[in-house]
Amino acid sequence: MAGYLRDGHGAYAHIKPAGRPILGLVITLEPFYLINGSDLLPARTTPVYVASAEELERLVTVTSTTASQLILRHHTEHAGRGHVRRSFAGHTFEPNPIVESAWHRYPWSGSSTDPD
């Protein structure tokens, strides 16, 4: 898809990257700690990072910057190496309302809010 964006393919004409960097993000349920620093991913022209669902959950709640800026900074500082979590240090995050709501449904959370 990144090639289509760069080439101005008609199906993606409504998306205007306007020279901005394009980075790929693959989300997995389990962390693959070494994959971003290995040669296990296929050759590509677009930088791609593999992140766990946990990292994505944190990424979407960052408040001290934008998620895209955090990923771009990770790309710049770590040159495609290491997990995305490395770039979370020094940033602030808000609680994820979806995760918080789910957690509070469990009896052991101390604040179960059963809607039934």
Secondary structure, DSSP 8 states (H G I E B T S, - for coil): -HHHHHHT-GGGTT---TT----EEEEESS--TTGGGSS-S---SS-EEEEEHHHHHHHTTB-SS-HHHHHHHHHHHHTT-S-GGGG-TT--B---HHHHHHHTTSGGGS------
